[in-house]
């Protein structure tokens, strides 16, 4: 689908050169940006947009209609009439003026409701398209880029210290309001034109100049605010630390509240200080707009007034022209509508950058992500365990000066238990992200059953992921029931009602050692869980670890034939660690198991153990073979075993 936005560079604007906003390139850019916003209007709903435009049209025409009716009323009341009687037509004119007033007020009230509805519908559509866009690439690295996070923040922003909401929807609704403001000013100009063409054109030009200057100043302010998005992200991080639940225990225990609040305040000032400075500078540099406003106001009042004083026009015409002059001036101030446009255009530019970034990754705006492949057979037989080979695999994180993996050669045989150990930061988790296709190797290749993972398209890569399951060290704690937290490792099971799937949930929970937890859960597997806060059932770190283990085992039962366990015993004691290997790892049938840990006691029973050092496989073999070689693995094992024996001796 064609991208509905033209991509135009954002100029570096400076409020000190305000009159320059009327240059031809600026005007062309202004019109192009307005057309770009207008393309979003259909997303607001045909009925909503039509009603919105009708109400705006009524509100725009009301001042000119009021001017003409008021002039006629003055003429009618000035005409001779019998004492105690109204002049002919006076009553009907009063009724017409009242109707116009009621229509104007009703239109202004109704358009506010429709404006919110249109903006929300547009934003909802754009959000859905952005989600679809980010889901199209199969990897993970594009989601971890700071500039991507900054643009997502720019795309929907509650305004922070600028106190305005920014989104594509608010900008689009604002541009419609601006259009009808200009239309109302043009109609009022036509009324004044019948009296003095020169005055009418002069007032309109002054009004448009003031509007252009204000627009440029708002534009410059939003550019400055956008340029400080990185600092805004830091403010959010400090806010979460100071007031969020994740760090609440330590903040309260160590008395860090004042310190965190002070850091948050300092970060907020670093973010907002330059924005405030520019805003003050803009307010101080209003000389041009003041001269234009005073001059236009004087001319708009003095010229018709002098004409009336000299008998050139009557009082009725004077009233008409004065009200019409005010109608021209109504389009002078950009106000909140103009700021919504300029601030919202920053969101559109952020959207443009997102689209460009994802197009480079092969994604397409408006295309839906491929449906996730489901293992064949529903509740039937799963495929066989895969044969996997890493061939000189190298990987460097963007911006990092050195590779995390630097020539990894490793084979994972079907059905074996392979442990990968190493120092912290050696690249163990990165290896698994490469294996699951979340990252792509910088060099080398990963071959699965004679197929290079890098050669798979999105659908094939999705099917490969459906053959594996990973228990990450920082596993997700879903805010659902115990059963939901188990079955989400094989989401196709959520829609299956076969008995095998139901039995697999209970079996996985039992094998993971969750019997005591289920016995205390008020609704068994259907008990809702929480992570801190009020409501539902709260679990300890070890209980969450067992539940995550059950999640992985359920996935194996549903046909995943590669099980990756990343630090699976991090929250378990030594006795529970031994039980884990006996009840979980040994009991996995028909699947390969990759066990990642820095605690060597967890992996000593594995079929093979690979030591990762400096981005390469330095040693590989069984536990006994590695001890006999007396290399790094043997030294690490003796060191950890010695500490454990010392701790036991001290405690006895």
Secondary structure, DSSP 8 states (H G I E B T S, - for coil): ---S----------GGGGGGGGSHHHHHHHHHHHHHHHTTGGGG-HHHHHHHHHHHHHHHHHHHHHHHHHHHHHHHHHS---TTS--TTHHHHHHHHHHHHHHHHHHHHHHHHHHHHHHHHHHHHHHHHHHHHHHHS--SGGGG-HHHHHHHHHHSB--GGG---B-HHHHHHHHHHHHHHHHHHHHHHHHHHTT-HHHHHHHHHHHHHHHHHHHHHHHHHHHHHHTTHHHHHHHHHHHHHHHSSTTHHHHHHTT-HHHHHHHHHHHHHHHHHHHHHHHHHHHH--HHHHHHHHHHHHHHHHHHHHHHHTTSS-HHHHHHHHHHHHHHHTTT--HHHHHHHHHHHHHHHHHHHHHHHHHHTT--TT---------TTTTS-------EEEEEEEE--TT-SS-SEEEEEEEE-TT-EEEEEESTTSSHHHHHHHHTTSS--SEEEEEETTEEGGG--HHHHHHHHTTEEEE-TT----SSBHHHHHHGGGGGGGG---HHHHHHHHHHHHHTT-HHHHHHSTTGGG-BEESSSSSSEE--HHHHHHHHHHHHHHHHHTT--EEEEESTTTTS-HHHHHHHIIIIITT--SSEEEEE-S-HHHHTTSSEEEEEETTEEEEEE-HHHHHHHTSHHHHHHHHHHHHHHHHHHHH-
